């Protein structure tokens, strides 16, 4: 068998027999609709066997089944073509899992911060911690120290909440994939990267694309990079405030900034503020920027 997610809709309307097998052998047969979900099936198994839904792990073809999955999607491609058949038989394996651990997994998948309330042994369970940080990256601060050093857990955490890079160990702040994921989520996370990665051009560009004002935290050598400055002000005109002074007198950089954020005119080099095109672009974007227009131009 193989799982197929591209089945004719007609297959979802019929009935199917589901044989449930445990480690000790056959458990029960249930009649279900192809439109039922795995979660619906677990509820039926609970009624039939007394095994609560939270304790059940259903497996098909070696794959764990998520509760939201439609049973009809588990029909093989060959069966899916036999649209005249009234009933299809599906074979599933049931693994009974520890109820306490299963409840903890369920809770952190709904609210990652629940990790804080779990016992020490559960907070030391890698699967539980990984599920928690995928829901809310900030949950990583409640994990046991050894798991906070786990690169996969760290990557999942910063992918959801980039700023938690600050809470990771220095060795993880020096891992390029983790830092790139962090700054892609929150540009300001670049301030917590290792010195070497703050000087990494791709890291810097990713950070300022996410939040232009992050340009203030990139390494000095990249702050002098014109492409980094342009990318920053294109992301946020307010970033003009944080670019190095030479770019506040760069006409292209300035125009990019004031076109999206007129108030950036107040950060423009005084001589360039007298440029009529710059002043006009600023007040077109935000008429209140007129207060920063030089007197010589206000009469125009």
ZIFEN-V73915 format. One record per pair of residues at least 12 apart in sequence whose ideal C-beta (glycine too) atoms are under 6 Angstrom apart, sorted by the first residue. I is the first residue (numbers start at 1). J is the second residue. D is the distance in whole Angstrom. If there is no record, write none. Layout:
((I | J | D) (I | J | D))
//
This chain:
((1 | 61 | 5) (1 | 76 | 5) (4 | 77 | 5) (5 | 73 | 5) (7 | 80 | 5) (10 | 83 | 5) (11 | 34 | 6) (11 | 72 | 5) (11 | 75 | 6) (11 | 80 | 5) (12 | 34 | 4) (12 | 35 | 5) (12 | 72 | 4) (14 | 34 | 6) (15 | 87 | 5) (16 | 32 | 6) (16 | 34 | 6) (16 | 88 | 5) (16 | 90 | 6) (17 | 29 | 6) (17 | 31 | 6) (17 | 87 | 6) (17 | 89 | 5) (18 | 30 | 5) (18 | 32 | 5) (18 | 90 | 5) (19 | 91 | 5) (20 | 92 | 6) (20 | 94 | 5) (21 | 93 | 5) (22 | 94 | 5) (28 | 48 | 5) (30 | 44 | 5) (32 | 71 | 6) (34 | 71 | 6) (34 | 72 | 3) (36 | 71 | 5) (37 | 68 | 6) (37 | 70 | 6) (38 | 58 | 6) (38 | 65 | 5) (38 | 67 | 5) (38 | 69 | 5) (39 | 67 | 4) (42 | 56 | 5) (51 | 96 | 6) (54 | 99 | 6) (54 | 102 | 5) (54 | 103 | 6) (55 | 96 | 5) (55 | 97 | 6) (55 | 99 | 5) (55 | 102 | 6) (57 | 95 | 4) (57 | 97 | 5) (58 | 92 | 5) (58 | 94 | 6) (59 | 93 | 4) (60 | 74 | 5) (60 | 92 | 5) (74 | 90 | 6) (75 | 88 | 6) (104 | 118 | 6) (104 | 122 | 5) (104 | 128 | 5) (105 | 128 | 6) (105 | 131 | 6) (108 | 128 | 6) (108 | 131 | 5) (108 | 132 | 4) (109 | 131 | 5) (109 | 135 | 6) (112 | 132 | 4) (112 | 135 | 4) (112 | 136 | 3) (112 | 139 | 4) (113 | 136 | 6) (113 | 139 | 5) (115 | 132 | 4) (115 | 139 | 5) (115 | 142 | 4) (116 | 142 | 4) (123 | 144 | 5) (124 | 144 | 5) (129 | 143 | 5) (129 | 147 | 5) (129 | 153 | 6) (130 | 153 | 6) (133 | 153 | 6) (133 | 156 | 5) (133 | 157 | 4) (134 | 156 | 5) (137 | 157 | 4) (137 | 160 | 4) (137 | 161 | 3) (137 | 164 | 5) (138 | 161 | 5) (138 | 164 | 6) (140 | 157 | 4) (140 | 164 | 6) (141 | 167 | 5) (149 | 169 | 6) (154 | 168 | 5) (154 | 172 | 5) (154 | 178 | 5) (155 | 178 | 5) (155 | 181 | 6) (158 | 178 | 6) (158 | 181 | 5) (158 | 182 | 4) (159 | 181 | 5) (162 | 182 | 4) (162 | 185 | 3) (162 | 186 | 3) (162 | 189 | 4) (163 | 186 | 5) (163 | 189 | 6) (165 | 182 | 4) (165 | 189 | 5) (165 | 192 | 4) (166 | 192 | 4) (173 | 193 | 6) (173 | 194 | 5) (174 | 194 | 4) (179 | 193 | 5) (179 | 197 | 5) (179 | 203 | 6) (180 | 206 | 6) (183 | 206 | 5) (183 | 207 | 4) (184 | 206 | 5) (187 | 207 | 4) (187 | 210 | 4) (187 | 211 | 3) (187 | 214 | 3) (188 | 214 | 5) (190 | 207 | 4) (190 | 214 | 5) (190 | 217 | 5) (191 | 217 | 4) (198 | 218 | 6) (198 | 219 | 5) (199 | 219 | 4) (199 | 221 | 6) (204 | 218 | 4) (204 | 222 | 4) (204 | 228 | 5) (205 | 231 | 6) (208 | 231 | 5) (208 | 232 | 4) (208 | 235 | 6) (209 | 231 | 6) (209 | 235 | 6) (212 | 232 | 4) (212 | 235 | 4) (212 | 236 | 3) (212 | 239 | 3) (213 | 236 | 6) (213 | 239 | 5) (213 | 242 | 6) (215 | 232 | 4) (215 | 239 | 5) (215 | 242 | 5) (215 | 243 | 6) (216 | 242 | 4) (223 | 244 | 5) (229 | 243 | 5) (229 | 247 | 4) (229 | 253 | 6) (230 | 253 | 6) (233 | 253 | 6) (233 | 256 | 5) (233 | 257 | 4) (234 | 256 | 5) (237 | 257 | 4) (237 | 260 | 4) (237 | 261 | 3) (237 | 264 | 5) (238 | 261 | 5) (240 | 257 | 4) (240 | 264 | 4) (240 | 267 | 5) (241 | 267 | 5) (248 | 267 | 6) (248 | 268 | 6) (248 | 269 | 5) (249 | 269 | 4) (249 | 272 | 5) (254 | 268 | 5) (254 | 272 | 6) (254 | 278 | 6) (255 | 281 | 6) (258 | 281 | 5) (258 | 282 | 4) (259 | 281 | 5) (259 | 285 | 6) (262 | 282 | 4) (262 | 285 | 4) (262 | 286 | 3) (262 | 289 | 4) (263 | 286 | 6) (263 | 289 | 5) (265 | 282 | 4) (265 | 289 | 5) (265 | 292 | 4) (266 | 292 | 4) (273 | 294 | 6) (274 | 294 | 5) (279 | 293 | 5) (279 | 297 | 5))
//
